[in-house]
Amino acid sequence: MSKLAVDGGRPVRARKDFLVFGAPQIGEEEIAGVVDSLRRRWIGTGPKVMEFERAFEAYKGASHAVAVNSCTAALHLSILSLGIGPGDEVITTPMTFCATVNAILHAGAKPVLADCDPVTYNLDPKQVARKITRKTRALLPVHFAGRPCDMRGLMRLAKTHRLRVVEDCAHALETEYHGRKAGTFGDLGCFSFYATKNLTTAEGGMVITSRKALADRIKRLALHGMTQDAWKRYSDSGYAHYDVVELGYKYNMTDLQAAIGLPQLARLEANWKRRAAIWARYQKAFADLPVDLPAEPLPYERHAYHLYTPLIRKGFHRSRDWILTALTAENIGVGVHYRALCDHPYYRRALGWKRRDFPIASDIGDRTVSLPLSPALSEGDVEDVITAFRKVMGR
Ligand SMILES: *Cc1c(COP(=O)(O)O)cnc(C)c1O
């Protein structure tokens, strides 16, 4: 990496202060919680995972929450728990992380893409309707960047065609739609606690559902298909045999992870307010730039402000990739969320996906840039992002 900015001058930030994109906010409580688990020797799935699940249920107003080791696992088990597999189709969006479709493929089902809405970047019910066949079993909407999908439109389609709904809420912890929380519209809602997400456990995920039978099945599938939780097996209430009653996976969360998640959950709303304020600053600061700003949420939507993703305007004399390089040279970390899934060689080869079939997602994927949006950003950091982005956009 050059010490100079791409214009040959001094970068906005010093190289030693490179602003890492999506660096997690880790406080003393998280450190103390992990140390406590280590000292107690409960490092596997134990009381802190239970506590985290109950706290998550309370936060989301959900009847059941099951902790797992990633959102990918959460999605995979959600699809399996609904009995969806080979011969079945699941409709989702091309504007998402690869894990969304990989989970469908892992379950043995076929992912079918419907192009997204050009304003919200979310699954468009009109496009979804055109993709429904006799094989369609479920819809898998992703609340992109934390903005809720058109759940009225999607749930209406699901009802008419008797489809299951699994919500990918990896960006949508704090998201609400008409006063109802994301993850509670469908049969199941799946959350990610990856390092860059609004709440992190280093790696981790959660499934919520109102149906006890699905929660029980997911719990069992997450631990080898066994009938008993391992931590109950070794407790002082006496040894209990377990039975393996179906083929399961190794997807359980550990107490070390839950120890990080518990204090993060307590800070969620304060962090949301901070990100909302940074988002508002960016919207104002970039209003005169040749970019398409992210659309503001509607009055009945609560945006989780997970990602801030302006699009470089068509016809701008610099490419999106040039902007990414230039921002990095200013020592500002950036991301791309996402190149459209149809751009990846594996899916093109295995599923025959083509850019021309998803013109909206392809266009967004070509022009999008993610700027840092984290509660850990100081006022100075936010100023640097603004200065650097304006500079590389020629202002
Ligand atoms: C991060 C992410 C996932 C995967 O989450 P993991 O916890 O890393 O498995 C799935 N879907 C979307 C939209 C994501 O952003």
PDBQT file of the ligand as one rigid body, heavy atoms in Angstrom, charges set to zero:
ROOT
HETATM    1  C1  LIG A 401     -23.144 -12.009   7.495  1.00  0.00    +0.000 C 
HETATM    2  C2  LIG A 401     -24.285 -12.509   6.721  1.00  0.00    +0.000 A 
HETATM    3  C3  LIG A 401     -24.666 -13.858   6.722  1.00  0.00    +0.000 A 
HETATM    4  C4  LIG A 401     -23.827 -14.931   7.347  1.00  0.00    +0.000 C 
HETATM    5  O1  LIG A 401     -23.616 -14.756   8.679  1.00  0.00    +0.000 OA
HETATM    6  P1  LIG A 401     -22.545 -15.675   9.430  1.00  0.00    +0.000 P 
HETATM    7  O2  LIG A 401     -22.885 -15.465  10.876  1.00  0.00    +0.000 OA
HETATM    8  O3  LIG A 401     -21.186 -15.149   9.071  1.00  0.00    +0.000 OA
HETATM    9  O4  LIG A 401     -22.742 -17.071   8.994  1.00  0.00    +0.000 OA
HETATM   10  C5  LIG A 401     -25.814 -14.234   6.057  1.00  0.00    +0.000 A 
HETATM   11  N1  LIG A 401     -26.556 -13.331   5.387  1.00  0.00    +0.000 NA
HETATM   12  C6  LIG A 401     -26.204 -12.031   5.321  1.00  0.00    +0.000 A 
HETATM   13  C7  LIG A 401     -27.085 -11.081   4.585  1.00  0.00    +0.000 C 
HETATM   14  C8  LIG A 401     -25.049 -11.584   5.966  1.00  0.00    +0.000 A 
HETATM   15  O5  LIG A 401     -24.694 -10.294   5.877  1.00  0.00    +0.000 OA
ENDROOT
TORSDOF 0
